Amino acid sequence: MAKLDIRDSRLWLAGLILIAFAATPLVALAVGQPYYVSLVSRIMIYALAAAGLNLILGFGGMASLGHALYIGIGAYGVGMLEYHGIVNGWVQLGAALLVGGLFALAIGAIVVRLKGMTFIMITLAFAQMGYFLTVTLRTYGGEDGRAVASRSDFGLFNLSNDLFLYYLIFASLAATLWFLARVVGSRFGMVLRGCKSNERRMLALGISTFRYKLVAYLVSALLCVLAGFLLANLTRYASPSYMQWTVSAELIIMVILGGMFTVFGPVVGAVVFLLLEEWLAEFHSSVFPQLGALINEHWLAVLGVFVIAVVLSAKSGIYGFVYDRSRRHV
């Protein structure tokens, strides 16, 4: 792994964001706004999923529009088993990871052989199949989903405590980022990046690119399963909407917005995307009330313009842009 440089502005930005995550419950308690805990929990969960997707998108060059499927599998691992009276968190998480892993291996064995638009459309098709299959499961709420009466119980600790759940999400995100940093800096990561830049050359060197790409796809999917498991516990709800292609598209936007070629970039993308989404949806203006109403009604269009502006002005994403700007002033 590369040696850390304390002058690297990206390192400072990452540190500040992680400190803000760690301090959010204390700030929320001080200002009497418990909603902040729920909001930042959601941001960290989507940051975890986006970081997982970035392993194959940013470093492997595989743009998947189907990773929402694995978020849904993680959520229903909680919802379905809780419906049958199984609230043991180890069983729920283990079942979700097992099912998600089997799906990822089966789907990955097909799609990692593909490239470009074909890869995108096949992953989208599998995700939509999962979505429509879940909609038909009337026992578990069908298209309305179902509420989760009780959160996962891991024996020594129970996720019914909001504060404990928050720091579990935080710890999961931190561990994921550490793990991905190690993976990207390892021989596996170098081979994966080599597959993205010139797969023919990697094959000529005698490297089984299929195996590396399949493992990367599997790891990426399992991280999204974990995110779905945490999301179901946070919202106390399992819904087919978690599997919609729009969720996969949002993850891709978060990755691109923050920076595809960095481990921490997707976290920055998730923070900016979800905070901007929250702010625009609740935007009010006492000076220009009509403008405020217009933004409230068409906040998605405003968000889209912002994303396009960032992509056009900062090809390396917000996280990479901060680093590039600091280098110019050194």
Secondary structure, DSSP 8 states (H G I E B T S, - for coil): -----TT-HHHHHHHHHHHHHHHHHHHHHHHT-THHHHHHHHHHHHHHHHHHHHHHHTTT----S-THHHHHHHHHHHHHHHHTT--BHHHHHHHHHHHHHHHHHHHHHHHTT--HHHHHHHHHHHHHHHHHHHHT-GGGTGGG-EE-SS--B-SS-BTTSHHHHHHHHHHHHHHHHHHHHHHHHSHHHHHHHHHHHHHHHHHHTT--HHHHHHHHHHHHHHHHHHHHHHHHHHHTEE-GGGGSHHHHHHHHHHHHHH-TTSSSHHHHHHHHHHHHHHHHHT---SS-HHHHHHHHHTHHHHHHHHHHHHHHH-TTHHHHHHHHHHHHT-
